[in-house]
Amino acid sequence: MAELLCGDDPEPSDRPPAGPLFVPVRPGPAGWVPRLFRTPLGDRTAVGFTSARRLTATFGPGQAWIRLAEPALRALTEPLGVTRLTFDPPFSAPHPSPVKPVHSAVPAVALRFA
């Protein structure tokens, strides 16, 4: 049997999950929008989970989500140039913490006249 090829899909024989996905979202100017992520190689991707439990295990209980079918998620992200979808990623990197300002030991007054 011949493999089905789907564009640039790195795993062409893998089928997307059947049924609606649990998609992490964030507030946007016109309502909720899907969150976009990067793969380990830096490509942009949309993410969908097959259960709310898997989404919560990855992002925590405070993550907002909506139910979307795979074609609907693709339709929302393709105009943004995002053609890759990731299903049930096992983990995510923590959000970077804010950088704290470095305080100089030399007073600002002394720096102006130096």
Residue pairs with C-beta under 8 A, 6 or more apart in sequence:
3 12
3 13
4 12
4 13
5 12
6 12
7 83
8 83
8 84
16 70
16 85
16 87
17 48
17 50
17 70
17 87
17 88
19 50
19 69
20 67
20 68
20 69
21 48
21 49
21 50
21 67
21 68
21 69
21 70
21 73
21 87
22 48
22 49
22 50
22 51
22 52
22 54
22 55
22 65
22 66
22 67
23 34
23 46
23 47
23 48
23 49
23 65
23 66
23 67
23 68
23 73
24 34
24 35
24 47
24 49
24 55
24 59
24 63
24 64
24 65
25 32
25 33
25 34
25 35
25 64
25 65
25 66
26 32
26 33
26 35
26 64
27 33
27 64
32 64
32 66
33 76
34 46
34 68
34 73
34 76
34 77
35 47
36 44
36 45
36 46
36 77
36 80
36 82
37 44
37 45
37 46
37 47
37 86
37 89
37 92
38 44
38 45
39 45
39 84
39 86
43 84
44 80
44 81
44 82
44 84
45 82
45 84
45 85
45 86
46 73
46 74
46 76
46 77
46 82
46 84
46 85
46 86
47 85
47 86
47 87
47 89
48 68
48 70
48 73
48 85
48 86
48 87
48 88
49 55
49 58
49 65
49 87
49 88
50 87
50 88
52 65
54 88
55 63
55 65
56 63
58 89
58 90
58 91
58 92
59 92
68 76
70 85
73 85
74 83
74 85
77 83
77 85
104 111
